[in-house]
């Protein structure tokens, strides 16, 4: 079983044809591969091109990418998913703000105000 990151490594550096294994067609995830290629200026257009043709088979997409992209070591850290902050949720509920608005307001609220909002949003119980 191959991971999406092994496919990306094959596209970027090893240039190994991963589709020799019959299981590869099931393991290939175009979304993850295209997302990882979109982090680099020299491969973002290739990823976009594959997004334009989602009806291509997994093997066709992989072949296009492996033969089009120049061999190079590319590493990027994936952006971590933002954790839901209890204060953010409290500010949203208290003021009726969206998450985006609450994030910008959260930076300017004092600790005293946040404590007041926490008190008012406390529903009690365990």
C-alpha positions as CSV (number, residue, x, y, z in Angstrom):
1,X,0.0,0.0,0.0
2,X,1.4,3.4,-1.0
3,X,0.8,6.7,0.7
4,X,0.1,9.9,-1.2
5,X,3.4,11.2,0.0
6,X,5.2,8.4,-1.7
7,X,3.5,9.4,-5.0
8,X,4.6,13.0,-4.5
9,X,8.2,11.9,-3.8
10,X,8.1,9.8,-6.9
11,X,6.8,12.7,-9.0
12,X,9.3,15.2,-7.5
13,X,12.5,13.2,-7.1
14,X,12.7,9.4,-7.6
15,X,10.7,9.3,-10.9
16,X,9.7,5.8,-10.1
17,X,6.6,4.4,-11.9
18,X,4.4,3.6,-8.9
19,X,1.7,2.2,-11.1
20,X,3.6,-1.1,-11.7
21,X,1.8,-2.2,-8.5
22,X,-1.9,-2.9,-9.3
23,X,-2.9,-1.5,-5.8
24,X,-1.5,1.9,-6.8
25,X,-4.6,3.0,-8.7
26,X,-6.6,2.6,-5.5
27,X,-4.0,4.3,-3.3
28,X,-3.5,7.4,-5.6
29,X,-5.4,10.4,-4.2
30,X,-5.3,13.2,-6.8
31,X,-6.5,15.9,-4.3
32,X,-3.6,15.3,-1.9
33,X,-1.0,15.0,-4.6
34,X,-2.2,18.2,-6.3
35,X,-2.4,20.0,-3.0
36,X,1.2,19.1,-2.1
37,X,2.4,20.2,-5.5
38,X,0.6,23.5,-5.2
39,X,3.0,24.7,-2.4
40,X,5.9,25.2,-4.9
41,X,6.0,28.0,-7.6
42,X,7.5,25.7,-10.2
43,X,4.8,22.9,-9.8
44,X,1.7,24.9,-9.0
45,X,0.7,25.2,-12.6
46,X,1.0,21.5,-13.2
47,X,-1.3,20.9,-10.2
48,X,-3.7,23.4,-11.5
49,X,-3.7,21.7,-14.9
50,X,-4.6,18.4,-13.2
51,X,-7.4,20.1,-11.4
52,X,-8.8,21.2,-14.7
53,X,-9.0,17.6,-15.9
54,X,-10.5,15.6,-13.1
55,X,-11.9,13.0,-15.5
56,X,-8.4,11.7,-16.4
57,X,-7.6,8.4,-14.8
58,X,-5.3,8.3,-11.8
59,X,-2.5,6.7,-13.9
60,X,-2.9,9.4,-16.6
61,X,-2.6,12.1,-14.0
62,X,0.4,10.5,-12.4
63,X,2.1,10.0,-15.8
64,X,1.6,13.6,-16.8
65,X,3.0,14.9,-13.5
66,X,6.0,12.5,-13.4
67,X,7.1,13.3,-16.9
68,X,6.4,17.0,-16.8
69,X,7.9,18.1,-13.5
70,X,11.6,18.6,-13.2
71,X,13.5,16.3,-10.8
72,X,14.1,18.3,-7.6
73,X,13.9,17.8,-3.9
74,X,10.9,19.8,-2.6
75,X,9.9,19.9,1.0
76,X,7.1,21.9,2.6
77,X,5.4,21.7,5.9
78,X,1.7,21.2,5.7
79,X,-0.3,24.0,7.3
80,X,-1.8,22.6,10.5
81,X,-5.5,22.7,11.0
82,X,-6.5,25.5,13.2
83,X,-7.7,24.3,16.6
84,X,-11.0,25.7,17.7
85,X,-10.5,28.0,20.6
86,X,-13.0,28.1,23.3
87,X,-12.5,31.9,23.6
88,X,-13.2,32.2,19.8
89,X,-16.4,30.3,20.2
90,X,-17.4,32.4,23.2
91,X,-16.8,35.6,21.3
92,X,-18.8,34.4,18.4
93,X,-21.8,33.5,20.6
94,X,-21.6,36.6,22.8
95,X,-21.4,39.2,20.0
96,X,-23.0,37.2,17.2
97,X,-19.8,37.5,15.1
98,X,-18.6,35.1,12.4
99,X,-15.4,33.1,13.0
100,X,-13.4,35.6,10.9
101,X,-14.7,38.6,12.7
102,X,-14.2,37.0,16.1
103,X,-10.5,36.2,15.3
104,X,-9.8,39.9,14.6
105,X,-11.7,41.0,17.7
106,X,-10.1,38.4,19.9
107,X,-6.7,40.1,19.5
108,X,-7.9,43.4,21.0
109,X,-10.0,42.1,23.9
110,X,-8.5,42.4,27.4
111,X,-8.3,39.4,29.7
112,X,-10.9,41.1,31.9
113,X,-13.3,41.3,29.0
114,X,-12.6,37.7,28.1
115,X,-13.3,36.6,31.6
116,X,-16.6,38.4,31.6
117,X,-17.6,36.8,28.3
118,X,-16.6,33.3,29.6
119,X,-18.8,33.9,32.7
120,X,-21.8,34.9,30.6
121,X,-21.3,32.0,28.2
122,X,-20.9,29.4,31.0
123,X,-23.9,27.1,30.8
124,X,-23.1,25.3,34.0
125,X,-23.1,21.6,34.5
126,X,-20.2,19.2,34.1
